[in-house]
Amino acid sequence: MNLFKNPPDESVNATMEEEIYNEEDYVVVEEPLNTATMGTIISLLGTLCVMRYMVNSGIIQARRGERLLNLRALNELTQVKDLFSTYVYCAVFQPIYAIQGYNVTGAELFATITNQICVFAWIWILTDAFNLEEVKRYFKYFVQIRTEAKEDMKRFRWLRYSKTNENSVFEWRSLLGSIRVDCSLWIALMNILAAWLPGPITHRHVTHTYIILFFWAVTHHACYRATAWTSKYWVTFIFPSIALMPVEYCLPLMDTADTVEDLEFMEQYREFVIDRTGVELIVEV
């Protein structure tokens, strides 16, 4: 008789049955993207575009006049920018490695692509905004070299100047910023909003976006302390191009090793900035 025989262990049988199944037997049920969530995201994007159009008309007038430049705060801004740049450079390949070899859902793929677009966009923005070589080239050719070339136009007839680059109105409008640049922040905001709304995108999918938004908040505050060519703090935060574009005109004044020579140079450069942008820099050392 088997009255005292131990009953079969059901947990062991269940484990053996689970091992029989292959990965192909599992079907990932993905939650579809909520229509209301998509509508909210599109509404946010439309609202930002309308706001961008509305603030354009008053920015040119707001930029003209005296504007303070704090060189100490500008130095802190460059340090914050270096930290920001280091992070986005490191964040380029991590999402790609994370999805290799896994059964990635559509939501994870969408979040990864948008995160990558955001990262690459910020790399381009930070590189362009803190590139002082372009402004130094303009100053060298349009102020110093051009003054010497005017003395003998026939001799230097091979040196030509683009009318577009001479047009200060064109430069003022370029300092309004660009929607393409602003979209780098808008994509980040839409990713975070999608994580909070019902749908397949979770906060784990937008971790890089949260960190990028944090770095932008710190960078924007440092930028506003260094120099603010508009009076609205929230405007420069929502539209990064408006906050960052003036920085390239301020950076040459920090380059005391190769650029800043004496007060005569600073006067010439200040007049150059006034002609190009309409802003009279008040330098605080």
C-alpha distance (Angstrom), angle and dihedral (degrees) to the residues before:
residue distance angle dihedral
M1 . . .
N2 3.77 . .
L3 3.78 97.3 .
F4 3.80 92.7 125.2
K5 3.79 97.2 41.1
N6 3.81 114.3 123.1
P7 3.82 113.3 -110.6
P8 3.78 116.5 -114.6
D9 3.78 114.9 -85.4
E10 3.78 105.1 -110.7
S11 3.84 92.8 -165.4
V12 3.82 90.7 59.2
N13 3.79 91.5 49.9
A14 3.79 91.0 48.9
T15 3.79 90.5 51.2
M16 3.80 91.6 50.3
E17 3.79 90.8 49.9
E18 3.79 91.5 51.0
E19 3.81 90.8 52.5
I20 3.80 90.3 55.9
Y21 3.78 92.1 62.4
N22 3.78 118.7 85.9
E23 3.75 127.2 -145.0
E24 3.80 88.8 -102.8
D25 3.81 89.8 65.3
Y26 3.79 90.9 65.3
V27 3.76 117.6 84.2
V28 3.79 118.0 -160.8
V29 3.76 109.4 -137.6
E30 3.79 105.9 -151.3
E31 3.75 120.6 -158.8
P32 3.79 109.1 -125.0
L33 3.77 119.5 -120.4
N34 3.75 108.7 -92.8
T35 3.81 114.9 -113.8
A36 3.79 90.8 -140.3
T37 3.80 89.6 52.5
M38 3.79 91.7 52.5
G39 3.79 90.1 47.7
T40 3.80 91.7 51.9
I41 3.81 92.3 49.6
I42 3.81 92.6 48.4
S43 3.81 90.1 47.6
L44 3.80 90.1 52.9
L45 3.80 91.5 50.7
G46 3.81 91.7 48.3
T47 3.81 91.8 48.8
L48 3.81 91.8 51.7
C49 3.81 91.4 49.6
V50 3.80 91.3 51.3
M51 3.80 91.4 47.7
R52 3.81 89.7 49.4
Y53 3.79 90.6 54.3
M54 3.81 92.6 46.7
V55 3.80 96.4 52.0
N56 3.82 94.3 46.9
S57 3.80 93.8 77.3
G58 3.77 95.3 58.6
I59 3.78 101.6 38.2
I60 3.82 97.8 78.1
Q61 3.78 91.4 55.3
A62 3.80 91.4 42.4
R63 3.80 91.9 54.1
R64 3.81 96.2 55.0
G65 3.78 120.3 91.0
E66 3.79 133.8 37.4
R67 3.78 117.9 -18.6
L68 3.78 126.9 -178.1
L69 3.80 120.3 -123.0
N70 3.80 115.2 -164.1
L71 3.81 107.8 -163.0
R72 3.80 93.6 -165.5
A73 3.79 91.5 54.6
L74 3.80 89.1 44.4
N75 3.80 89.5 56.6
E76 3.81 90.0 51.6
L77 3.80 88.5 49.9
T78 3.80 91.4 56.5
Q79 3.81 90.1 51.6
V80 3.80 92.1 50.8
K81 3.80 89.4 47.0
D82 3.81 90.0 54.5
L83 3.81 90.5 54.7
F84 3.79 90.8 46.9
S85 3.80 92.0 49.1
T86 3.79 92.3 47.8
Y87 3.80 91.2 54.9
V88 3.81 96.7 47.9
Y89 3.80 90.7 47.3
C90 3.80 89.9 53.1
A91 3.81 92.0 45.2
V92 3.80 94.7 58.1
F93 3.81 99.7 87.5
Q94 3.80 103.5 24.9
P95 3.85 97.2 83.6
I96 3.81 90.4 47.7
Y97 3.80 92.1 52.7
A98 3.81 90.5 45.5
I99 3.81 94.9 61.3
Q100 3.79 98.2 42.5
G101 3.79 113.5 111.3
Y102 3.79 96.3 6.9
N103 3.77 134.5 106.3
V104 3.79 95.1 -106.9
T105 3.78 118.2 -163.0
G106 3.78 123.1 -139.0
A107 3.81 91.5 -106.3
E108 3.80 92.4 53.8
L109 3.79 91.0 47.6
F110 3.81 91.7 48.8
A111 3.80 92.1 48.4
T112 3.82 91.3 47.7
I113 3.80 93.3 50.5
T114 3.80 93.6 47.9
N115 3.80 90.8 46.4
Q116 3.79 90.3 51.8
I117 3.80 91.7 49.4
C118 3.78 89.1 50.7
V119 3.81 93.0 49.1
F120 3.82 94.6 48.6
A121 3.80 90.6 45.8
W122 3.80 92.3 54.4
I123 3.80 91.5 48.1
W124 3.80 89.3 55.7
I125 3.83 93.6 44.1
L126 3.80 95.7 50.4
T127 3.80 92.0 45.1
D128 3.80 92.9 50.1
A129 3.82 97.6 41.7
F130 3.80 94.5 51.4
N131 3.80 96.3 41.7
L132 3.80 102.4 114.5
E133 3.80 93.8 171.3
E134 3.82 92.4 83.1
V135 3.81 93.3 55.4
K136 3.79 91.4 43.8
R137 3.80 89.1 52.9
Y138 3.81 91.6 50.7
F139 3.79 91.2 49.8
K140 3.79 93.5 47.1
Y141 3.80 95.0 49.8
F142 3.80 101.6 34.0
V143 3.83 98.1 41.6
Q144 3.78 113.8 21.4
I145 3.81 104.8 26.0
R146 3.79 94.7 35.3
T147 3.81 92.0 55.0
E148 3.80 90.4 55.9
A149 3.81 93.0 42.5
K150 3.82 92.4 55.6
E151 3.79 90.1 63.4
D152 3.79 90.8 67.6
M153 3.80 111.1 18.8
K154 3.80 94.3 170.0
R155 3.76 93.1 54.5
F156 3.80 93.3 48.8
R157 3.80 97.7 36.9
W158 3.80 88.8 125.3
L159 3.82 88.6 69.1
R160 3.79 109.9 86.8
Y161 3.79 131.2 178.8
S162 3.78 126.0 -147.4
K163 3.80 113.4 -121.9
T164 3.78 89.8 -142.6
N165 3.80 91.9 59.6
E166 3.79 90.6 49.1
N167 3.79 93.4 52.6
S168 3.82 108.9 98.7
V169 3.82 91.9 -168.0
F170 3.80 88.4 59.0
E171 3.79 89.7 52.1
W172 3.80 92.4 48.1
R173 3.78 90.1 53.9
S174 3.79 91.6 48.0
L175 3.80 88.4 55.1
L176 3.79 88.8 59.0
G177 3.75 84.8 80.0
S178 3.74 131.2 -130.3
I179 3.79 134.4 -84.2
R180 3.80 88.0 -138.4
V181 3.80 88.6 61.6
D182 3.78 93.7 43.3
C183 3.81 91.0 52.3
S184 3.80 88.5 70.7
L185 3.80 89.0 70.5
W186 3.79 94.3 36.0
I187 3.81 91.1 56.6
A188 3.79 89.0 52.5
L189 3.80 91.6 50.3
M190 3.80 91.9 48.5
N191 3.82 91.5 50.3
I192 3.79 91.4 52.0
L193 3.80 91.6 45.9
A194 3.81 90.1 51.3
A195 3.81 89.6 53.4
W196 3.80 91.6 54.5
L197 3.81 95.2 45.6
P198 3.84 124.6 72.9
G199 3.78 111.8 -81.0
P200 3.81 144.8 84.6
I201 3.83 96.1 -68.2
T202 3.80 112.4 95.3
H203 3.80 133.7 -172.5
R204 3.81 89.3 -101.0
H205 3.80 89.3 63.8
V206 3.81 93.2 56.0
T207 3.79 101.0 42.4
H208 3.80 92.4 121.7
T209 3.79 89.8 49.8
Y210 3.79 91.8 56.2
I211 3.80 91.1 51.6
I212 3.80 92.7 46.6
L213 3.80 90.0 51.2
F214 3.81 89.8 50.8
F215 3.81 92.0 50.5
W216 3.80 90.9 47.8
A217 3.82 91.2 51.9
V218 3.82 90.3 53.3
T219 3.82 92.9 42.9
H220 3.79 92.5 48.0
H221 3.80 92.7 51.1
A222 3.81 91.1 49.5
C223 3.81 89.8 47.4
Y224 3.80 92.5 50.2
R225 3.81 90.5 50.7
A226 3.80 92.1 50.2
T227 3.80 97.2 49.6
A228 3.79 133.9 -22.9
W229 3.79 117.8 -166.8
T230 3.80 91.0 -178.9
S231 3.79 127.1 48.8
K232 3.81 98.9 -136.8
Y233 3.80 115.2 91.3
W234 3.81 94.5 -168.9
V235 3.82 92.2 49.7
T236 3.78 92.9 58.3
F237 3.80 91.0 44.8
I238 3.80 96.5 53.0
F239 3.82 92.8 40.9
P240 3.84 107.6 45.2
S241 3.80 94.1 -176.6
I242 3.81 91.2 63.5
A243 3.80 91.2 53.5
L244 3.81 98.7 42.3
M245 3.81 104.7 38.4
P246 3.86 95.4 74.7
V247 3.81 91.9 52.5
E248 3.81 93.4 80.7
Y249 3.82 90.1 61.7
C250 3.81 91.0 53.3
L251 3.80 100.6 45.4
P252 3.85 96.8 72.7
L253 3.82 89.3 64.6
M254 3.82 88.3 63.0
D255 3.79 92.8 54.1
T256 3.80 96.9 89.2
A257 3.80 92.4 155.9
D258 3.81 99.0 61.8
T259 3.81 109.2 4.8
V260 3.79 115.3 31.2
E261 3.81 108.5 66.0
D262 3.81 108.4 156.5
L263 3.80 143.5 -31.4
E264 3.80 91.3 -75.8
F265 3.78 89.9 61.2
M266 3.80 91.7 47.6
E267 3.80 90.7 52.1
Q268 3.79 91.5 49.4
Y269 3.77 92.0 47.3
R270 3.80 92.4 47.1
E271 3.81 90.3 52.8
F272 3.79 88.7 48.1
V273 3.82 91.2 54.5
I274 3.82 90.8 48.0
D275 3.81 91.5 51.9
R276 3.78 92.7 46.6
T277 3.80 101.3 40.7
G278 3.80 109.5 8.7
V279 3.82 90.4 -121.3
E280 3.82 121.0 127.9
L281 3.79 106.4 -149.9
I282 3.80 117.4 -142.8
V283 3.80 103.9 -159.7
E284 3.79 117.1 -146.8
V285 3.79 113.0 -167.9
